Amino acid sequence: MSLWKVLTGRWGNDAGETDQVRIDPSTNALKTIEYEHSEVHGASAFHCHYVNMCTNTNEVSALGFNTPSGTKWGHLTVSVTVTSIARIRIIENPSIDDDEGTDVTIYNRKRNSDVESVMSTIEAAPEAGKASSFDETQSAAANITTTTTLDSIVIGAAGANPSSAGVGGMTRGSLEWELKLSTQYAVTVESLSDDDNYHTIGMNWYEHTDKH
């Protein structure tokens, strides 16, 4: 008597939205992908980025957005590259004056999808599907004030080669933040020397609704 059975998995909530669970034909290992990878396939994963060069100590580049109310929660990771010493902060609910930044496109990581992000700009009339960037002049005009600092690290060295960091930890599990609803978030990069310093900020997240 054979012990083998065909296993069926469900990929949707409607009738007929099932398929066979597959294994690797060589090793019989179960074929799976990471959950955050599946969010790319589901058109729920997004990316935005900003690059700015600062030339003086204490000049700040920033990238941020507002999260919506409702049931979609952002699961965020941040990566930053600098070309000289800088302090990186992830700030929750900062005080930022409206309408001082520049709109930045948020890209759906599934490029064949037209689904837009629910995140919005830091403006008096926030625009969904975009974030806000701030160069050193805009950051000063926006009066960015740190409130809750979720993370703060210093990377690089004065006059050094480019240095990069995933802010929050060394793996996705330690990097990822599940963001509050109806809350503003910003990533700031502050130059700590007067060297020319290119700040590259990348924000990646998926937008998830709890299953239960």
C-alpha positions as CSV (number, residue, x, y, z in Angstrom):
1,M,0.0,0.0,0.0
2,S,1.4,3.4,-1.0
3,L,1.9,6.0,1.7
4,W,2.1,8.8,-0.8
5,K,-0.8,11.3,-1.1
6,V,-1.5,14.4,-3.2
7,L,-1.6,17.4,-0.8
8,T,-3.7,20.4,-1.8
9,G,-3.1,23.9,-0.6
10,R,-5.3,27.0,-0.7
11,W,-4.0,30.2,-2.2
12,G,-7.3,32.2,-2.1
13,N,-10.6,32.4,-0.3
14,D,-13.0,31.5,-3.1
15,A,-14.1,28.2,-4.5
16,G,-11.5,26.5,-6.7
17,E,-8.6,28.7,-5.5
18,T,-6.5,25.7,-4.5
19,D,-3.6,23.8,-6.1
20,Q,-1.3,20.9,-5.4
21,V,1.6,21.4,-2.9
22,R,4.7,20.7,-4.9
23,I,8.1,19.2,-4.0
24,D,11.5,19.2,-5.7
25,P,11.7,16.1,-8.0
26,S,15.4,15.4,-7.1
27,T,15.3,15.7,-3.3
28,N,11.6,15.6,-2.4
29,A,12.2,18.8,-0.5
30,L,9.0,21.0,-0.1
31,K,9.1,24.0,-2.4
32,T,8.5,27.2,-0.5
33,I,9.5,30.9,-0.6
34,E,9.9,33.4,2.2
35,Y,6.7,35.2,3.3
36,E,8.1,38.7,2.3
37,H,9.0,37.2,-1.1
38,S,5.4,36.1,-1.5
39,E,4.3,39.6,-0.9
40,V,6.2,40.7,-4.0
41,H,4.2,38.2,-6.0
42,G,1.0,39.4,-4.4
43,A,1.8,43.0,-5.4
44,S,1.9,44.2,-1.8
45,A,5.7,45.0,-1.6
46,F,7.0,48.5,-2.2
47,H,10.2,50.5,-2.4
48,C,11.3,54.1,-2.4
49,H,14.7,55.7,-2.2
50,Y,16.5,59.0,-2.0
51,V,20.1,60.1,-2.7
52,N,21.5,63.4,-1.5
53,M,25.0,64.9,-1.0
54,C,25.8,66.9,2.1
55,T,29.0,68.9,2.5
56,N,29.0,70.1,6.1
57,T,28.8,68.7,9.6
58,N,25.3,68.2,11.0
59,E,23.6,68.5,7.6
60,V,20.7,66.1,7.3
61,S,19.0,64.1,4.5
62,A,15.7,62.5,5.2
63,L,13.0,60.3,3.7
64,G,9.6,59.7,5.3
65,F,5.9,59.1,5.0
66,N,2.6,58.8,6.8
67,T,0.9,55.5,7.5
68,P,-2.8,55.3,7.0
69,S,-5.6,54.3,9.4
70,G,-7.4,51.1,8.5
71,T,-6.2,47.5,8.4
72,K,-3.1,47.5,6.3
73,W,0.1,47.5,8.3
74,G,3.5,48.3,6.8
75,H,6.4,45.9,7.6
76,L,9.5,48.1,7.0
77,T,13.2,47.5,6.5
78,V,15.7,50.3,5.9
79,S,19.1,50.3,4.2
80,V,21.5,53.3,4.1
81,T,24.9,53.9,2.4
82,V,27.2,56.9,3.2
83,T,30.5,58.0,1.9
84,S,31.7,59.5,5.1
85,I,30.8,59.2,8.8
86,A,27.1,59.8,9.5
87,R,24.4,59.0,12.1
88,I,21.3,57.2,11.0
89,R,18.0,57.4,12.8
90,I,14.6,55.7,12.3
91,I,12.1,58.1,14.0
92,E,8.5,57.4,14.9
93,N,6.1,60.3,15.0
94,P,8.6,63.0,14.4
95,S,7.6,66.7,14.3
96,I,8.1,67.7,10.6
97,D,6.6,70.9,9.2
98,D,4.3,70.2,6.2
99,D,5.0,70.9,2.6
100,E,8.8,71.4,3.0
101,G,9.9,68.2,1.2
102,T,9.8,66.8,-2.3
103,D,7.5,64.0,-3.5
104,V,9.2,60.7,-4.1
105,T,7.7,57.9,-6.1
106,I,6.9,54.7,-4.3
107,Y,7.4,51.7,-6.6
108,N,5.5,48.5,-6.5
109,R,8.1,45.7,-6.6
110,K,5.8,43.7,-8.8
111,R,6.3,45.8,-11.9
112,N,3.4,44.3,-13.8
113,S,1.0,45.6,-11.2
114,D,-0.7,49.0,-10.9
115,V,-1.5,48.6,-7.1
116,E,-0.3,51.7,-5.2
117,S,1.0,51.9,-1.7
118,V,-1.2,53.2,1.1
119,M,1.6,55.3,2.5
120,S,1.4,59.1,1.9
121,T,3.5,62.3,1.7
122,I,4.3,64.6,4.6
123,E,2.0,67.5,3.5
124,A,-1.0,69.4,4.7
125,A,-2.9,67.4,2.0
126,P,-1.0,64.1,2.0
127,E,-0.8,62.3,-1.4
128,A,-1.1,58.5,-1.2
129,G,1.3,56.4,-3.1
130,K,4.3,58.7,-2.6
131,A,6.8,59.6,0.1
132,S,8.6,62.8,1.0
133,S,12.4,63.5,0.7
134,F,14.3,66.3,2.3
135,D,17.8,67.6,1.4
136,E,19.8,69.5,3.9
137,T,18.0,72.8,3.2
138,Q,14.6,71.3,3.3
139,S,15.4,69.4,6.5
140,A,16.4,72.6,8.2
141,A,13.2,74.3,6.9
142,A,11.0,71.4,8.0
143,N,12.3,71.6,11.6
144,I,12.6,67.9,11.9
145,T,12.4,67.1,15.6
146,T,13.3,63.6,17.0
147,T,10.6,62.1,19.3
148,T,10.7,58.3,19.5
149,T,14.0,57.0,18.1
150,L,13.5,53.4,17.1
151,D,17.1,53.0,16.1
152,S,20.2,55.2,15.9
153,I,23.6,54.0,14.6
154,V,26.8,55.7,13.4
155,I,28.5,54.2,10.2
156,G,31.5,55.2,8.1
157,A,34.5,57.2,9.0
158,A,35.6,60.7,7.9
159,G,37.1,60.6,4.4
160,A,36.4,56.8,4.2
161,N,35.2,54.6,1.4
162,P,31.4,54.1,1.2
163,S,29.9,52.3,4.1
164,S,26.4,50.7,4.2
165,A,24.1,49.4,6.9
166,G,20.8,47.7,7.3
167,V,19.3,49.7,10.2
168,G,17.9,47.7,13.1
169,G,19.9,44.4,12.9
170,M,21.7,41.9,10.8
171,T,18.9,39.8,9.4
172,R,15.4,40.6,8.2
173,G,13.9,39.3,11.4
174,S,15.9,41.8,13.4
175,L,15.6,44.6,10.7
176,E,11.9,44.6,10.2
177,W,9.5,47.1,11.9
178,E,5.7,46.6,11.9
179,L,4.6,50.3,11.7
180,K,1.8,51.9,13.7
181,L,-1.3,53.0,11.9
182,S,-1.9,56.8,11.4
183,T,1.7,57.6,12.3
184,Q,4.5,59.5,10.6
185,Y,7.9,57.9,10.1
186,A,11.2,59.3,8.9
187,V,14.7,58.0,8.3
188,T,17.3,60.7,8.8
189,V,21.0,60.7,7.9
190,E,23.2,63.3,9.6
191,S,26.7,64.0,8.4
192,L,29.2,64.0,11.3
193,S,32.1,65.6,9.3
194,D,32.6,68.3,6.7
195,D,33.6,65.8,4.0
196,D,31.4,65.5,0.9
197,N,29.0,62.8,2.0
198,Y,26.6,61.0,-0.3
199,H,23.6,59.7,1.6
200,T,21.6,56.9,0.0
201,I,18.4,55.9,1.8
202,G,16.4,52.8,0.8
203,M,13.0,51.9,2.3
204,N,11.5,48.5,1.6
205,W,8.2,47.3,3.0
206,Y,5.2,45.1,2.4
207,E,1.6,46.0,3.3
208,H,-0.2,43.3,5.2
209,T,-3.6,42.8,6.6
210,D,-3.8,40.4,9.6
211,K,-5.5,37.1,8.7
212,H,-7.3,36.8,12.1
